[in-house]
Amino acid sequence: MAQKTSEKGLNGAAAPVVTEPGRVRNVVLVGHSGSGKTTLVEALLAATGTIPRAGTVTDGTTVSDHDPAAVRQQRSVSLACAPLIHQDVKINLLDTPGYADFVGELRAGLRAADAAVFVVSAEGGVDDATTALWEECAAVGMPRAVVITRLDHPRADYDGTLEACQEAFGENVMPIYQPMLADDGESVAGLLGLVTLRVLDYSEGYPPKVGEAEPEHLEPIADDRNTLIEGIIAESEDETLMDRYLGGEEVTADTLVADLEKAVAKGNFYPVIPVCSATGVGLDALLDGLVTGAPSPLEHDLPVVTGVDGAPRPPLTCDPEGPLVAEVVKTTIDRHVGRVSLVRVFSGTLRPEQVLHVSGHGLAERGHPDHDADERVAHVYSPLGASLREVPYCVAGDICAITKSGSAETGDTLSGKDDPMLMAPWSMPEPLLPIAIVAKSRSDEDNLAKNLARLVAGDPTLRLDRNPETHQLVLWTMGESHADVVLDRLRSGGVELDTEPVKVPLRETFTTTAKGHGRHVKQSGGHGQYAVCDITVEPLPRGSGFEFVDKVVGGAVPHNYIPSVEKGVRSQLDRGLVAGYPVVDLRVTLFDGKAHSVDSSDAAFQTAGALALREAAAAAQVTLLEPIDEIAVRVPEAFVGAVMSDLSGRRGRPLGSESEADGAHSVVRAEVPATELIRYAVELRALSSGAGTFTRTYIRHEPMPAHLAEAVRKEHAK
């Protein structure tokens, strides 16, 4: 049974605790930015008495958008957990950002949830990104419901929005309530249950008065009610019910409601509920639906687990008495508390003062290497926005927070010290917008590195890259808003930093053969330096690298100084010849030179080798090579032409397009210079109304057009 604990948290508020997984519902709210998800969460918290009024907890801080970055951006930028109690069931509401830049937070919410509520604004409709997310949930069989919000908006169009949802989301998306207008004929003041035929009257506020439908209410809803009943019966486990219904048998409301709840929990039926957060319309209907229709953790398949060595392990069950296996859904850094990890417990019970094993998957390319460590959990909390309320335990199926974990990162597995396990990871998109970061002073470099490591550990959609060719520190993000949030958090951590244009790792190469003469003769303080070498430089095919050939005859260059010439040549190759980029794909042949018995040295021949290469470059044609990526752009069919035209304008070479099985999307493939893709993550989103995604893979370097190469040379000369 669910009960309130008397334990107090960091803000002194009591926190809900459950002892049975069957009394938990984990529900993620998804939808595009501005659909009203956060407002809905706060209204539900207020309706259940969890908070005194929408937007606050007991200490006056905001519930969901307590992040300063969210305040600055005027939108949700991170996942927030808001638990409440309704009908003795704990509902963990997971509020996700709607903007595409914060898809990592959305993925984390989906991982922690057992059901999804798609929040659609009655004045905003359904966008392509929301439709794509619906398809993603369908692919894994996640139960879904639709809530149409903002019924009080002057441009609200409930019927049109319902039709758009049915068109976008497909079959079995059906309303189970009909909005009822107030006496003014415009505002929504009630709901009529299409199955129960009960009227919920909110004209005097929340909670509503409940009554039976009048005869005049029935005729306008007859068609919708019959369609709904037939849809419910079609999903019923009772295979005789449809025949009985078509034969004229009256199916009771209790039977229909029971079958509806089963179909929703199994992910076969998707109810639509109209809600107005401001007036309270539909809040109780939604809460009741989450309790009865959303599956408990006992009904949801659990992620696959292995030993930390990858060895197979038996499937998990959602058993509070089973082995402890939990997952870090999200890690953040709080200015006052330190590291806070939001945790979904899948098996066992998480308790304070428990020693855990922390294990993580290797994502070294994003700054997340493999790691294993034992840690003690000091306290367990129930999170509510920025508030942490201490609880005595967290059972399988529930969500909690732990603090001050030394190594736990987003996506890590927490398990028993004596029985360590590793959960299969969830998929994350690749960050594709690079930001070059520079510490303002040397004293800021350590602080920058420390804070970056914390942010990357908490956000798998960040990737940190110290480019060895451009020598830039590049942070790869999901988009401009994501980048802004990360930079804000770095600066709020006391880091003084700047950004600079991202440099693409160009290369240089010879296109013609040339000879070079390097002469380094210097007399200083009675000590001389003497070295002369002659070389031939020849271009090689792309990807051949560098070859050094010794063809010296007669000991013109002593054998022990030949490696010195090669070392000097290699050093100059790394520094570049015309624009400061590494030189590749050439053969350097040393064929002659001179040495002095006293004044020659290793350093002198290194200098001579570099001088010879520079002279050869002055006599030959040296060109710049730019990296070419193969990209695959996935967009709705309507945007294929625009995408192909745009790629051509980026000097891209189209490789063709393929229609996907759904007939609604295509994948456009092309080879595009990397210099044209620096901001493509932002520009594709604008071009495709947020519905386009892409991947990129480096394939080769090839010559840059002469006019662009000349511009790079001039910039380098400055």
Secondary structure, DSSP 8 states (H G I E B T S, - for coil): -EEEEEEE-TTS-EEEEES-GGGEEEEEEE--TTSSHHHHHHHHHHHTTSSSSTT--TTS--SS--SHHHHHHTS--S-EEEEEEETTEEEEEEE---SGGGHHHHHHHHHH-SEEEEEEETTT---HHHHHHHHHHHHTT--EEEEEE-TTSTT--HHHHHHHHHHHH-TTEEESEEEEE-TTSSSEEEEEETTT-EEEE-TT-SS-EEEE--HHHHHHHHHHHHHHHHHHHHT-S-TTHHHHHHTT----HHHHHHHHHHHHHTTS-EEEEE-BTTTTBTHHHHHHHHHHHS--GGGS----EEETTS-B-------TTS--EEEEEEEEEETTTEEEEEEEEEESEE-TTEEEEEEE--BGGGTB--EEEEEEE--EEEEETTEEEEES-EETT-EEEEE--SS--TT-EEEETTB-EEE---------EEEEEEESSHHHHHHHHHHHHHHHHH-TT-EEEE-TTT--EEEEESSHHHHHHHHHHHHHTT--EEEE------EEEESS-EEEEEEEEEEETTEEEEEEEEEEEEE--TT--EEEEE---TTSS-GGGHHHHHHHHHHHHHH-SSSS--B-SEEEEEEEEE--TTT--HHHHHHHHHHHHHHHHHHS-EEEEEEEEEEEEEEEGGGHHHHHHHHHHTT-EEEEEEE-TTSSEEEEEEEEEGGG-TTHHHHHHHHTTT--EEEEEEEEEEE--HHHHHHHHHHHH-
